[in-house]
Amino acid sequence: MYFKISCPHCKKSLTVREELSGRKCGCPHCGKTVQIPSLSVIGQATQGSRAKADIQIDTKAGAGTKQRAKQEVSTTYEDATNVSMLWSLLFGVIGTGVFYVVILLLRSFSWTEIFWDRGWVPYVTMLIFFWCIAILLLKMRKIQKQKQALLLDVLPTELSPEITFNSLDKFLDYIANLPAGGDSFLINRVVRGIEHFRVRKSTSETVTMMESQSDIDANNVSGSYTLVKVFIWALPIMGFIGTVIGISGAVAGLSGSLENANDVSAIKGALNDVFAGLGTAFDTTLLALVLSLMVKVPTSAMQKSEEDLITWVDEYCNENLLKRLNDKREGGAQRGMNGTGGVDPAVIREVFASAMGIYHEEWNKQVVEMNRATTEMQKSFEAITAQTEKLQLNAVKSNRTLQQHFAGLERGLDGLSTVLERLGEQNVVVQQVDKPKRGLFGFGRK
């Protein structure tokens, strides 16, 4: 929820979220501190008379002035919260140098040896750490500016209660005079929405564009932390590298002590090298892990704060831009009324046709696909019917053939039964007959 107040110093109108009630914020116009009233005070003020901010805009300005104003607010904001790698590296090098100057002044303390008496790994680790800190500090400064820009009354209702095609130039001219430039999420989101509304002349398309722009802003915010996340990953890796180096030195010292096992003093010196290597291994790992944790916590908090910033921009656009858009076609306040105050049927038909026209082409495609599927199903049914008729004819033919076979078999069985009956009535005598004998070479029968 948003409410409006006036800056007590410059008298400019400010739009404030209710979460900021009772706090102190810097005015984006004059830079001075403003005490945000509490919700109870604001509720009492809304019941009485309110002092409105004077908005003086020359609506008769020339076309050249308006064009320049549009160009000023139409700049890109891909680097809205991104920071320069070169500048952050420079600040990181300076911070590392200052830190080691302080360490040299405190070198009498034994705990400082972890930073300068453990090889080259601690130096690189501290450089990465201060580079991350520089990035986070620069981003914090930009996020504070973004939050200050949220106090601006970007779309004052004094100019026009509704945002129509006739009032777009007035809003753009007013935005061009605001102190925040093109690197503000809020101002650029509003300007892009207005420009899209001017070109497409449709509220629904503007809503869709604003949703996609919100996703783009969220992706830009997430991508701005890529380098810091890489450094958070690199810090433990540097610790592991120090561990490998330290253990390698310890193993080398141990091998030297074994070669001189008969010399006690040599063994003591080699053991000192072994312990020094182990100290390097453990100290570099401890330093890297602690620094990684010290970077991870503020990074997560800052990313959450920046994501909340994008959410606040979304809420502002929904409450102050999208609700007030009126394209005279899709739900204007006076749209659809006739002279007697009733609903104009022609307008209702026009609105309905406009709404349904979006899905008309898709419905036509669906109807064509359904007709095609119906035709294919009909062809399949016809083919199944033809196959069924063929099967029925084949079944009839097979039935007739079987009947003929069964009739012939029945006749054969009847004839066999008749023959058997006749054989049963007659006596059959079977007599054995001797085979005639023959002589040599078939002669001389007896």
C-alpha positions as CSV (number, residue, x, y, z in Angstrom):
1,M,0.0,0.0,0.0
2,Y,1.3,3.5,-0.9
3,F,0.4,6.9,0.5
4,K,1.6,10.4,-0.5
5,I,3.4,13.0,1.6
6,S,5.1,16.3,0.8
7,C,8.8,16.9,1.5
8,P,8.9,19.6,4.3
9,H,12.1,21.1,2.6
10,C,11.4,21.2,-1.1
11,K,7.6,20.7,-1.0
12,K,7.8,17.9,-3.7
13,S,5.3,15.1,-3.7
14,L,6.6,11.7,-2.5
15,T,5.0,8.3,-2.7
16,V,5.8,6.2,0.4
17,R,5.2,2.5,1.2
18,E,3.4,1.8,4.4
19,E,6.4,-0.3,5.6
20,L,8.4,3.0,5.8
21,S,6.0,4.7,8.1
22,G,7.7,6.2,11.2
23,R,11.2,6.0,9.7
24,K,13.6,8.6,8.3
25,C,14.4,8.6,4.6
26,G,16.4,10.8,2.2
27,C,14.3,12.9,-0.2
28,P,15.3,12.1,-3.8
29,H,14.6,15.7,-4.8
30,C,16.6,17.7,-2.4
31,G,18.6,15.0,-0.6
32,K,17.5,16.1,2.9
33,T,16.2,13.8,5.6
34,V,12.4,13.4,5.8
35,Q,10.6,12.0,8.8
36,I,7.9,9.7,7.4
37,P,4.7,10.0,9.5
38,S,3.2,7.0,11.2
39,L,0.1,5.3,9.8
40,S,-2.1,6.8,12.6
41,V,-1.1,10.4,11.7
42,I,-1.6,9.6,8.0
43,G,-5.1,8.3,8.8
44,Q,-6.0,11.5,10.6
45,A,-4.6,13.6,7.8
46,T,-6.8,11.8,5.2
47,Q,-9.9,12.8,7.1
48,G,-9.1,16.4,7.0
49,S,-7.8,18.7,4.3
50,R,-4.5,17.7,2.6
51,A,-1.9,19.9,1.2
52,K,-1.2,18.9,-2.4
53,A,2.2,19.5,-4.0
54,D,2.5,22.1,-6.7
55,I,3.2,20.4,-10.0
56,Q,4.2,23.0,-12.5
57,I,4.7,21.5,-16.0
58,D,4.6,23.6,-19.1
59,T,2.1,21.7,-21.2
60,K,2.7,24.1,-24.1
61,A,6.3,23.1,-24.5
62,G,7.5,22.6,-28.0
63,A,7.8,19.2,-29.7
64,G,11.6,19.4,-29.4
65,T,11.5,19.8,-25.6
66,K,9.2,16.8,-25.3
67,Q,11.3,14.7,-27.6
68,R,14.4,15.5,-25.5
69,A,12.5,14.6,-22.3
70,K,11.5,11.3,-23.8
71,Q,15.1,10.5,-24.8
72,E,16.3,11.3,-21.3
73,V,14.0,8.8,-19.6
74,S,14.2,6.1,-22.3
75,T,17.8,5.1,-21.5
76,T,18.6,1.5,-20.7
77,Y,19.2,0.4,-17.2
78,E,21.0,-2.9,-17.6
79,D,23.6,-1.6,-15.1
80,A,21.1,-0.3,-12.6
81,T,22.7,-2.3,-9.7
82,N,25.6,-3.8,-11.6
83,V,29.1,-2.5,-10.6
84,S,32.2,-2.1,-12.7
85,M,34.7,-5.0,-12.4
86,L,37.6,-2.6,-12.9
87,W,36.5,-0.1,-10.2
88,S,35.7,-2.9,-7.8
89,L,39.1,-4.5,-8.4
90,L,40.8,-1.2,-7.9
91,F,39.0,-0.7,-4.6
92,G,39.7,-4.3,-3.6
93,V,43.5,-3.8,-4.3
94,I,43.4,-0.6,-2.2
95,G,41.6,-2.3,0.6
96,T,44.0,-5.2,0.6
97,G,47.0,-2.8,0.7
98,V,45.5,-0.9,3.6
99,F,44.8,-4.1,5.4
100,Y,48.4,-5.4,5.1
101,V,49.7,-2.0,6.2
102,V,47.7,-2.4,9.4
103,I,48.9,-6.0,9.8
104,L,52.5,-4.9,9.5
105,L,51.9,-2.4,12.3
106,L,50.5,-5.2,14.4
107,R,53.0,-7.9,13.4
108,S,54.1,-8.2,17.1
109,F,50.9,-10.2,17.7
110,S,51.2,-13.9,16.9
111,W,47.8,-14.1,15.3
112,T,48.8,-11.8,12.4
113,E,51.2,-14.5,11.1
114,I,48.2,-16.3,9.5
115,F,47.9,-13.4,7.0
116,W,51.6,-12.9,5.9
117,D,53.7,-15.9,7.0
118,R,51.8,-18.7,5.2
119,G,53.1,-18.3,1.6
120,W,51.3,-16.6,-1.3
121,V,47.9,-18.1,-0.7
122,P,46.7,-15.7,2.1
123,Y,47.6,-12.7,-0.1
124,V,45.4,-13.9,-3.0
125,T,42.6,-14.9,-0.5
126,M,42.6,-11.5,1.0
127,L,42.5,-9.8,-2.4
128,I,39.5,-11.9,-3.4
129,F,37.8,-11.1,-0.1
130,F,38.3,-7.3,-0.4
131,W,37.2,-7.5,-4.1
132,C,33.9,-9.0,-2.9
133,I,33.5,-6.4,-0.2
134,A,34.1,-3.7,-2.8
135,I,31.4,-5.1,-5.1
136,L,28.9,-5.4,-2.2
137,L,29.6,-1.8,-1.0
138,L,29.1,-0.4,-4.5
139,K,25.9,-2.4,-5.0
140,M,24.6,-1.2,-1.6
141,R,25.1,2.4,-2.7
142,K,23.1,1.8,-5.9
143,I,20.4,-0.1,-4.0
144,Q,20.0,2.8,-1.7
145,K,19.5,5.1,-4.7
146,Q,16.9,2.7,-6.1
147,K,15.0,2.7,-2.8
148,Q,15.1,6.5,-2.7
149,A,13.6,6.5,-6.2
150,L,10.6,4.5,-4.9
151,L,9.7,7.6,-2.9
152,L,9.1,9.6,-6.1
153,D,5.6,10.3,-7.1
154,V,6.2,9.1,-10.6
155,L,2.5,9.1,-11.8
156,P,0.7,11.9,-9.8
157,T,-3.0,11.8,-10.0
158,E,-3.0,15.6,-10.1
159,L,-1.9,15.4,-13.8
160,S,-4.7,13.0,-14.7
161,P,-6.7,10.4,-12.7
162,E,-6.5,8.1,-15.7
163,I,-3.7,7.4,-18.0
164,T,-5.0,7.9,-21.5
165,F,-3.5,8.6,-24.9
166,N,-4.0,12.3,-24.4
167,S,-2.2,12.4,-21.0
168,L,0.9,10.4,-21.9
169,D,3.0,13.4,-22.9
170,K,2.2,15.1,-19.7
171,F,3.4,12.1,-17.6
172,L,6.5,11.7,-19.7
173,D,7.4,15.4,-19.4
174,Y,6.9,15.2,-15.6
175,I,9.0,12.0,-15.3
176,A,11.8,13.7,-17.3
177,N,12.1,16.4,-14.6
178,L,12.5,13.9,-11.8
179,P,15.9,13.7,-10.2
180,A,16.3,9.9,-10.7
181,G,17.7,9.1,-14.1
182,G,17.4,6.2,-16.5
183,D,19.1,3.8,-14.0
184,S,16.0,3.5,-11.8
185,F,14.0,0.3,-12.0
186,L,10.8,2.1,-11.2
187,I,11.1,5.0,-13.6
188,N,12.3,2.8,-16.5
189,R,9.5,0.3,-15.8
190,V,6.9,3.0,-15.9
191,V,8.4,4.7,-19.0
192,R,8.5,1.4,-20.9
193,G,4.9,0.6,-19.9
194,I,3.8,4.1,-21.1
195,E,5.7,3.8,-24.4
196,H,4.3,0.3,-25.0
197,F,0.8,1.6,-24.3
198,R,1.3,4.4,-26.8
199,V,2.5,2.0,-29.5
200,R,0.2,-1.0,-29.0
201,K,-2.8,1.0,-27.8
202,S,-4.0,-1.9,-25.7
203,T,-4.2,-2.3,-21.9
204,S,-4.0,-6.1,-22.0
205,E,-0.8,-6.1,-24.1
206,T,0.7,-3.6,-21.8
207,V,0.0,-5.8,-18.8
208,T,1.6,-8.7,-20.5
209,M,4.7,-6.6,-21.4
210,M,5.0,-5.4,-17.8
211,E,5.0,-9.0,-16.5
212,S,7.7,-10.0,-18.9
213,Q,9.7,-6.9,-17.9
214,S,9.4,-7.9,-14.3
215,D,11.0,-11.3,-15.1
216,I,13.8,-9.5,-17.0
217,D,14.5,-7.2,-14.0
218,A,14.6,-10.2,-11.7
219,N,17.0,-12.1,-14.0
220,N,19.2,-9.0,-14.2
221,V,19.3,-8.8,-10.4
222,S,20.2,-12.5,-10.1
223,G,22.9,-12.1,-12.8
224,S,24.5,-9.1,-11.0
225,Y,25.6,-11.5,-8.2
226,T,27.4,-14.0,-10.6
227,L,30.9,-12.6,-9.9
228,V,30.4,-12.6,-6.1
229,K,29.1,-16.2,-6.2
230,V,32.2,-17.2,-8.2
231,F,34.4,-15.6,-5.6
232,I,32.4,-17.3,-2.8
233,W,33.2,-20.6,-4.5
234,A,36.9,-19.6,-5.1
235,L,37.7,-18.7,-1.5
236,P,37.4,-22.3,-0.2
237,I,39.3,-23.5,-3.3
238,M,42.2,-21.2,-2.3
239,G,42.1,-22.7,1.1
240,F,42.4,-26.2,-0.3
241,I,45.3,-25.1,-2.5
242,G,47.0,-23.8,0.6
243,T,46.3,-27.2,2.3
244,V,47.9,-29.1,-0.6
245,I,50.9,-26.8,-0.5
246,G,51.3,-27.1,3.3
247,I,50.9,-30.9,3.3
248,S,53.4,-31.2,0.4
249,G,56.0,-29.2,2.4
250,A,55.3,-31.3,5.5
251,V,55.8,-34.6,3.6
252,A,59.0,-33.2,2.1
253,G,60.3,-32.2,5.5
254,L,59.4,-35.7,6.9
255,S,61.3,-37.4,4.1
256,G,64.4,-35.3,4.9
257,S,64.2,-36.2,8.6
258,L,64.1,-39.9,7.8
259,E,67.3,-39.6,5.8
260,N,69.1,-38.1,8.8
261,A,67.6,-40.4,11.4
262,N,71.0,-40.7,13.3
263,D,71.4,-36.9,13.7
264,V,69.1,-35.6,16.4
265,S,69.5,-31.9,15.5
266,A,68.7,-32.6,11.9
267,I,65.6,-34.5,13.0
268,K,64.5,-31.5,15.1
269,G,65.0,-29.1,12.2
270,A,63.1,-31.5,9.8
271,L,60.2,-31.7,12.3
272,N,60.0,-28.0,12.5
273,D,59.6,-28.0,8.7
274,V,56.9,-30.6,9.0
275,F,54.9,-28.6,11.6
276,A,55.4,-25.4,9.6
277,G,53.9,-27.2,6.6
278,L,51.0,-28.5,8.6
279,G,50.4,-25.0,10.0
280,T,50.3,-23.5,6.5
281,A,47.8,-26.2,5.5
282,F,45.4,-25.7,8.4
283,D,45.8,-21.9,8.7
284,T,45.1,-21.2,5.0
285,T,42.1,-23.5,5.0
286,L,40.7,-21.8,8.2
287,L,41.3,-18.3,6.7
288,A,39.5,-19.1,3.5
289,L,36.5,-20.8,5.1
290,V,36.0,-17.9,7.6
291,L,36.3,-15.2,4.8
292,S,33.9,-17.2,2.6
293,L,31.4,-17.2,5.4
294,M,31.9,-13.5,6.0
295,V,31.1,-12.8,2.3
296,K,28.2,-15.3,1.9
297,V,26.0,-13.8,4.7
298,P,25.9,-10.2,3.5
299,T,25.6,-11.3,-0.1
300,S,22.5,-13.3,0.7
301,A,21.0,-10.5,2.7
302,M,21.7,-7.9,-0.1
303,Q,20.3,-10.2,-2.8
304,K,17.1,-10.6,-0.7
305,S,16.9,-6.8,-0.3
306,E,17.3,-6.3,-4.1
307,E,14.6,-8.9,-4.9
308,D,12.3,-7.1,-2.5
309,L,13.0,-3.9,-4.4
310,I,11.9,-5.6,-7.6
311,T,8.7,-6.7,-5.8
312,W,8.0,-3.2,-4.6
313,V,8.4,-1.9,-8.2
314,D,5.9,-4.6,-9.3
315,E,3.4,-3.5,-6.7
316,Y,3.8,0.2,-7.6
317,C,3.2,-0.5,-11.3
318,N,0.2,-2.6,-10.5
319,E,-1.3,0.0,-8.1
320,N,-0.4,3.2,-9.9
321,L,0.0,2.4,-13.6
322,L,-1.9,-0.7,-14.7
323,K,-5.1,0.2,-12.8
324,R,-5.2,3.7,-14.3
325,L,-4.6,2.7,-18.0
326,N,-7.6,3.4,-20.1
327,D,-7.5,2.6,-23.8
328,K,-11.2,3.6,-24.4
329,R,-11.8,0.0,-25.4
330,E,-11.2,-2.4,-22.6
331,G,-13.0,-1.1,-19.5
332,G,-12.7,2.7,-19.4
333,A,-14.8,4.4,-16.7
334,Q,-17.3,5.9,-19.1
335,R,-17.1,3.1,-21.7
336,G,-20.4,1.3,-22.5
337,M,-22.9,4.0,-21.4
338,N,-25.5,5.5,-23.7
339,G,-27.1,8.9,-23.4
340,T,-29.7,7.7,-20.8
341,G,-27.1,6.2,-18.5
342,G,-27.8,2.7,-19.5
343,V,-25.5,0.1,-21.1
344,D,-24.9,0.6,-24.9
345,P,-25.4,-2.8,-26.6
346,A,-23.2,-1.9,-29.5
347,V,-20.3,-1.2,-27.2
348,I,-20.9,-4.5,-25.3
349,R,-20.8,-6.3,-28.6
350,E,-17.7,-4.6,-29.6
351,V,-15.9,-5.4,-26.4
352,F,-17.0,-9.0,-26.5
353,A,-15.9,-9.3,-30.2
354,S,-12.5,-7.7,-29.2
355,A,-12.1,-10.2,-26.4
356,M,-13.1,-13.2,-28.4
357,G,-11.1,-12.2,-31.4
358,I,-7.9,-13.0,-29.5
359,Y,-8.9,-16.7,-29.4
360,H,-10.7,-16.8,-32.8
361,E,-7.7,-18.0,-34.8
362,E,-6.8,-20.6,-32.2
363,W,-10.3,-21.9,-32.2
364,N,-10.3,-22.1,-36.0
365,K,-7.2,-24.3,-35.8
366,Q,-8.8,-26.5,-33.2
367,V,-11.9,-26.9,-35.4
368,V,-9.9,-27.8,-38.4
369,E,-8.0,-30.4,-36.4
370,M,-11.2,-31.8,-35.1
371,N,-12.7,-32.0,-38.6
372,R,-9.6,-33.8,-39.8
373,A,-9.8,-36.2,-36.9
374,T,-13.5,-36.8,-37.6
375,T,-12.8,-37.6,-41.2
376,E,-10.1,-40.0,-40.4
377,M,-12.4,-41.7,-37.8
378,Q,-15.1,-42.0,-40.4
379,K,-12.8,-43.6,-42.9
380,S,-11.7,-46.0,-40.2
381,F,-15.3,-46.9,-39.4
382,E,-16.0,-47.5,-43.1
383,A,-13.0,-49.8,-43.4
384,I,-14.1,-51.7,-40.3
385,T,-17.6,-52.0,-41.7
386,A,-16.3,-53.4,-45.0
387,Q,-14.1,-55.9,-43.2
388,T,-17.1,-56.9,-41.0
389,E,-19.2,-57.5,-44.2
390,K,-16.5,-59.6,-45.7
391,L,-16.2,-61.7,-42.6
392,Q,-19.9,-62.2,-42.5
393,L,-19.9,-63.4,-46.2
394,N,-17.0,-65.7,-45.5
395,A,-18.8,-67.1,-42.4
396,V,-21.9,-67.8,-44.5
397,K,-19.9,-69.6,-47.2
398,S,-18.1,-71.6,-44.6
399,N,-21.3,-72.6,-42.9
400,R,-22.8,-73.8,-46.2
401,T,-19.7,-75.8,-47.0
402,L,-19.7,-77.4,-43.6
403,Q,-23.4,-78.3,-44.0
404,Q,-22.7,-80.0,-47.3
405,H,-19.8,-82.0,-45.8
406,F,-21.9,-83.0,-42.9
407,A,-24.8,-84.1,-45.2
408,G,-22.4,-86.2,-47.3
409,L,-20.9,-87.7,-44.1
410,E,-24.4,-88.5,-43.0
411,R,-25.2,-90.2,-46.3
412,G,-22.0,-92.2,-46.1
413,L,-22.8,-93.3,-42.5
414,D,-26.3,-94.4,-43.6
415,G,-24.9,-96.5,-46.5
416,L,-22.4,-98.1,-44.2
417,S,-25.1,-99.0,-41.7
418,T,-27.2,-100.6,-44.5
419,V,-24.2,-102.7,-45.7
420,L,-23.5,-103.9,-42.2
421,E,-27.1,-104.9,-41.7
422,R,-27.0,-107.0,-44.9
423,L,-23.8,-108.7,-43.8
424,G,-25.4,-109.6,-40.5
425,E,-28.2,-111.5,-42.2
426,Q,-25.8,-113.8,-44.3
427,N,-23.5,-116.7,-43.3
428,V,-20.0,-116.3,-44.5
429,V,-18.0,-119.6,-44.8
430,V,-14.2,-119.3,-45.0
431,Q,-12.5,-122.6,-46.4
432,Q,-8.7,-123.1,-46.6
433,V,-7.4,-124.3,-49.9
434,D,-4.0,-126.0,-50.3
435,K,-1.5,-124.4,-52.6
436,P,-0.7,-126.6,-55.7
437,K,2.9,-128.0,-55.9
438,R,5.2,-127.7,-58.8
439,G,8.2,-129.8,-60.1
440,L,11.6,-128.7,-61.2
441,F,11.5,-125.6,-63.3
442,G,7.7,-125.5,-62.9
443,F,7.0,-128.8,-64.5
444,G,5.6,-132.0,-63.2
445,R,2.4,-130.9,-61.2
446,K,1.0,-133.4,-58.9
